[in-house]
Amino acid sequence: MTAVHVAIIYYSSTGTVHTLARAAVEGAEQAGARVRLRRVAETAPPDAVNARPEWARHLQDTADVVEAALDDLEWADAVLFGTPTRFGNPASQLRAFIDTTGPLWFQGRLADKVYSAFAASNTAHGGQESTILALGNTFHHWGGIIVPPGYTDPVQFRTGNPYGTSHVTADGPPGAAILEAARHQARRVVGTAAALKAGRAA
């Protein structure tokens, strides 16, 4: 059987979500998937970006990451979305990309895929869970199969978010446990997508 295709589509302003996305790539590849890492377009005005040196620097440092396109969603058997939280919701940059998916949705080409999400916020109660759940609203409309990490691995009891991997940026860069949680989430997504793909082929 062909390998599971996984698209990891994210937005990151200063690098935290990018780091989580890279860990998710590792987990998906460990599980045998073919992976596309994609960043969504930056839509903030240059003045806003340049007002924060770390934001401008990260945008420059990740210029070689391919920008997400609708083809990545169509190609994928499973998609993980990553985003910082903005007032308890996904970043507008990620929403702007999602809002272009209407033609695929209308043709039913986003249905029956596996979806999952991860997030970061500046504070411990900054809306990580609500951000992930808000993305779930979209997955429901698409007819997707939502696969959270749950408490399916010991690392989840150390990181504490069954909805999706999340990190508090005020604590510094993601540590070993958070990165392993992202890998575990991706492996779980691949395993579920592989089982679905095999069942359909049978």
QUIBEL-V49895 format. One record per residue. N is the residue number from 1. RES is the residue in one letter. OMEGA is omega in whole degrees, -180 to 180 (* if undefined). BURIAL is b if it has 24 or more other ideal C-beta (glycine too) atoms within 12 Angstrom, else e. D_CENTER is the distance of its C-alpha to the mean C-alpha in Angstrom with 1 decimal. Layout:
BEGIN
N|RES|OMEGA|BURIAL|D_CENTER / N|RES|OMEGA|BURIAL|D_CENTER
END
This chain:
BEGIN
1|M|180|e|25.4 / 2|T|-180|e|22.8 / 3|A|174|e|19.7 / 4|V|177|b|16.5 / 5|H|-179|b|14.4 / 6|V|172|b|10.6 / 7|A|175|b|8.6 / 8|I|-172|b|5.5 / 9|I|-171|b|5.4 / 10|Y|165|b|5.3 / 11|Y|178|b|8.4 / 12|S|180|b|10.5 / 13|S|-176|b|14.1 / 14|T|171|b|15.7 / 15|G|-177|b|13.5 / 16|T|-178|b|12.1 / 17|V|174|b|8.4 / 18|H|178|b|9.4 / 19|T|176|b|11.1 / 20|L|180|b|8.4 / 21|A|178|b|6.5 / 22|R|177|b|10.1 / 23|A|177|b|10.8 / 24|A|175|b|8.2 / 25|V|180|b|10.1 / 26|E|-180|b|13.2 / 27|G|180|b|12.6 / 28|A|179|b|12.0 / 29|E|175|e|15.0 / 30|Q|-180|e|17.0 / 31|A|174|b|16.8 / 32|G|-177|e|18.2 / 33|A|165|b|15.5 / 34|R|-168|b|15.6 / 35|V|168|b|12.4 / 36|R|172|b|11.6 / 37|L|-176|b|9.6 / 38|R|174|b|9.7 / 39|R|176|b|9.8 / 40|V|-176|b|11.0 / 41|A|173|b|14.6 / 42|E|-178|b|16.0 / 43|T|179|e|18.2 / 44|A|179|e|19.8 / 45|P|-179|e|23.5 / 46|P|-180|e|24.6 / 47|D|180|e|26.8 / 48|A|179|e|23.9 / 49|V|-175|e|22.0 / 50|N|177|e|25.2 / 51|A|178|e|26.3 / 52|R|-176|e|23.8 / 53|P|-179|e|24.5 / 54|E|177|e|21.3 / 55|W|179|b|19.3 / 56|A|-179|e|21.6 / 57|R|-180|e|21.5 / 58|H|178|b|17.8 / 59|L|179|b|17.8 / 60|Q|-176|e|20.6 / 61|D|-177|e|19.3 / 62|T|-179|b|16.2 / 63|A|-179|e|18.4 / 64|D|177|e|18.3 / 65|V|-176|b|14.6 / 66|V|179|e|14.9 / 67|E|-178|b|14.0 / 68|A|177|b|12.0 / 69|A|180|e|14.5 / 70|L|178|b|15.2 / 71|D|180|e|16.5 / 72|D|177|b|13.1 / 73|L|-179|b|12.3 / 74|E|-180|e|15.9 / 75|W|-169|b|15.9 / 76|A|166|b|13.1 / 77|D|-179|b|14.1 / 78|A|-179|b|10.6 / 79|V|170|b|7.2 / 80|L|178|b|3.7 / 81|F|177|b|2.2 / 82|G|-178|b|2.9 / 83|T|164|b|6.6 / 84|P|178|b|10.1 / 85|T|177|b|12.2 / 86|R|-179|b|15.2 / 87|F|177|e|18.0 / 88|G|-179|e|15.9 / 89|N|175|b|13.7 / 90|P|178|b|10.7 / 91|A|-178|b|12.0 / 92|S|179|e|14.4 / 93|Q|178|b|13.1 / 94|L|178|b|9.9 / 95|R|180|b|12.4 / 96|A|177|e|14.8 / 97|F|-179|b|12.8 / 98|I|-179|b|12.3 / 99|D|176|e|16.0 / 100|T|-171|e|17.0 / 101|T|-177|b|16.0 / 102|G|-180|e|19.3 / 103|P|178|e|21.3 / 104|L|179|b|19.0 / 105|W|-177|b|18.8 / 106|F|180|e|22.6 / 107|Q|179|e|23.2 / 108|G|-174|e|21.3 / 109|R|173|e|19.1 / 110|L|-178|b|15.8 / 111|A|172|e|17.5 / 112|D|172|e|17.5 / 113|K|177|b|14.2 / 114|V|179|b|11.9 / 115|Y|177|b|8.8 / 116|S|-176|b|6.7 / 117|A|175|b|4.6 / 118|F|-170|b|5.2 / 119|A|173|b|7.5 / 120|A|175|b|10.7 / 121|S|-177|b|14.1 / 122|N|-178|e|17.5 / 123|T|-175|e|19.4 / 124|A|-179|e|19.2 / 125|H|-175|e|19.6 / 126|G|174|b|17.8 / 127|G|-179|b|15.8 / 128|Q|-177|b|12.7 / 129|E|-180|b|13.5 / 130|S|178|b|14.6 / 131|T|179|b|11.5 / 132|I|179|b|9.4 / 133|L|178|b|12.6 / 134|A|175|b|12.9 / 135|L|177|b|9.9 / 136|G|176|b|11.8 / 137|N|178|e|14.7 / 138|T|-179|b|13.3 / 139|F|176|b|12.5 / 140|H|180|e|16.0 / 141|H|179|e|17.5 / 142|W|-174|b|16.1 / 143|G|-177|e|17.6 / 144|G|177|b|14.5 / 145|I|-174|b|14.6 / 146|I|-180|b|12.4 / 147|V|176|b|12.0 / 148|P|175|b|11.5 / 149|P|-177|b|12.6 / 150|G|173|e|15.7 / 151|Y|-174|e|18.5 / 152|T|179|e|18.6 / 153|D|180|b|19.1 / 154|P|-179|e|21.3 / 155|V|-179|b|18.5 / 156|Q|179|b|17.1 / 157|F|177|e|20.6 / 158|R|-177|e|20.3 / 159|T|166|b|16.9 / 160|G|179|e|17.6 / 161|N|-180|b|14.6 / 162|P|-178|b|14.6 / 163|Y|-179|b|12.1 / 164|G|180|b|9.1 / 165|T|178|b|9.2 / 166|S|-176|b|10.5 / 167|H|176|b|12.9 / 168|V|-173|b|16.0 / 169|T|178|b|16.5 / 170|A|178|e|20.2 / 171|D|-177|e|20.5 / 172|G|-180|e|19.9 / 173|P|178|e|17.4 / 174|P|179|b|15.2 / 175|G|-174|e|17.9 / 176|A|-177|e|18.3 / 177|A|180|b|17.5 / 178|I|-180|b|14.1 / 179|L|177|b|13.2 / 180|E|176|b|14.8 / 181|A|178|b|12.9 / 182|A|178|b|9.5 / 183|R|180|b|11.7 / 184|H|179|b|13.1 / 185|Q|180|b|10.1 / 186|A|178|b|9.4 / 187|R|179|b|13.1 / 188|R|177|b|13.5 / 189|V|-180|b|11.2 / 190|V|-180|b|13.4 / 191|G|179|b|16.5 / 192|T|179|b|16.2 / 193|A|179|b|15.5 / 194|A|179|b|18.4 / 195|A|178|e|20.6 / 196|L|-179|e|20.1 / 197|K|179|b|20.7 / 198|A|180|e|23.8 / 199|G|179|e|25.1 / 200|R|180|e|25.0 / 201|A|-180|e|26.7 / 202|A|*|e|29.4
END
